[in-house]
Amino acid sequence: MMEGSDQEDNSSIESTAANGYFIVAYGLGIFLLNNFIAFLSPLEDPNDVGGQRDDGLSLPSTAKEGKEYRPFARRLPEFKFWLACSRGVITSIMMTFFSVFDVPVFWPILLMYFGVLFFMTMKRQIAHMYKHKYVPISFGKHKYKDAGRETGEFGGGMAGSIGTAPQYGAGGAVSRRR
């Protein structure tokens, strides 16, 4: 009898987790996609001709402006992005407690539509990034080929200086051989 009750408990958990609330999941996906696009977008769109601002936060439009360093100003800052995404997930979880949001819908159509919407939107965003030559994601500091290696006339440091390199004896005192 114990095995039958365990099996019934497992099947009810699986059916609750796998069925329903597709509209809530779809709405959450669209909300997260919208936040992600705002996170990747610059504060000021270079295509916006009417909204020219002179506060220095725009993307470079000439070769001279492109050579000077300007940090990437996002339309949606990182903290607000994570805050909005967290609120969206918590709200969608709260919506699953009410049966009014469990609308019967054919979920493969929603999944297919979301996939098409995602790929079309990301294609447009990546084309915009490529056109205006900005990368909103940094991968840390740039590492150079000979970083940490001194290449000078003497090989760097005290290695090639006059005399011999200091040798440390007992007690840490420097002793020179002659």
Sequence and secondary structure as in RCSB ss.txt:
>XXXX:A:sequence
MMEGSDQEDNSSIESTAANGYFIVAYGLGIFLLNNFIAFLSPLEDPNDVGGQRDDGLSLPSTAKEGKEYRPFARR
LPEFKFWLACSRGVITSIMMTFFSVFDVPVFWPILLMYFGVLFFMTMKRQIAHMYKHKYVPISFGKHKYKDAGRE
TGEFGGGMAGSIGTAPQYGAGGAVSRRR
>XXXX:A:secstr
 HHHHHHHHHHHHHHHHHSS HHHHHHHHHHHHHHHHHHHSBSS TT STT   SS S   SHHHHHS     BS
S HHHHHHHHHHHHHHHHHHTTSGGG     HHHHHHHHHHHHHHHHHHHHHHHHHHT      SS   TTTT  
 STTSSTTTTSSS   EE GGG EE   
